[in-house]
Amino acid sequence: MAYDTDKKNRAPKSLYFPPINTSKKNLPTPAFLINLSALEFNLILMSRFFQQKSAKLRPQFNTHKCPIIAKKQMEYAAVGITCAKLSEAEVQADSGVSSILIANQVVDPIKIDLLARLARNSQLIVAVDQLKNLTRMGKAEVQAGSTIHVVIEVDVSLHQSGIQPGEPALRLAEEASHLSGIHFSGVLGYEGFTMFEVNRVLREEQALHATRALAGTADLIRKTGIQVEIVGAGERGLMT
């Protein structure tokens, strides 16, 4: 983006937009192009696929990073949008996306405060895997007069983040269900690491093992009387 240094407020200049009927080969590059027919086809395809499923779709914002497309997805099958960072959640909240999942932990105190403010006007769901982070988040939400929805990230064999399945996840869920400013929504796991296994039989076994660890943890939490609304899997898309 270019800026006009002659103006006190440094207002951004208008970028060059070619006429609507400009041929594709005459567009200045780099250019971001969307095949609207293909987009519409894919939106309808996913909507029809999930109509008869108990699972619900929450696609990744990283795929297109376009709030207009995100809102279009929600007009069809999606129950909300998933993103990786707080900054992406802020863009979506500003554009009017009503339900946003941050499928990573937000631990920086400044970012937690921003998260609390954003949660006043949007349903924000964020992943947690530590009690200290969960407690700090609850305090920030209370101070901001908001409520954050949390999903506990369960380590289903990737070993990068997440709490261990079973009892460790249950104990964190119990803490989350009692904290002010916190709404416990469910559990989240990521079995996408299995895509790197070239042997299909082994890949299916790994995916099944990961899914069982996640679903088993959800069942364990439910047995204590705590409601589990969300069991998130499938490239971090949500399954309910």
FENJO-V88245 format. One line per field, one symbol per residue. ss: DSSP state (@ for helix, = for strand, . for the rest). A space follows every 50 residues. Layout:
ss->???
This chain:
ss->..=........=...........@@@.........@@@@@@@@@@@@@@@ @.....=..=@@@...@@@@@@@@@..=..===..@@@@@@@@@@...== ==......@@@@@@@@@@....======..@@@@@@@@@@@@@@...=== =====.......==..@@@@@@@@@@@@...=======...@@@@@...@ @@@@@@@@@@@@@@@@@@@@@@@......===.....==.
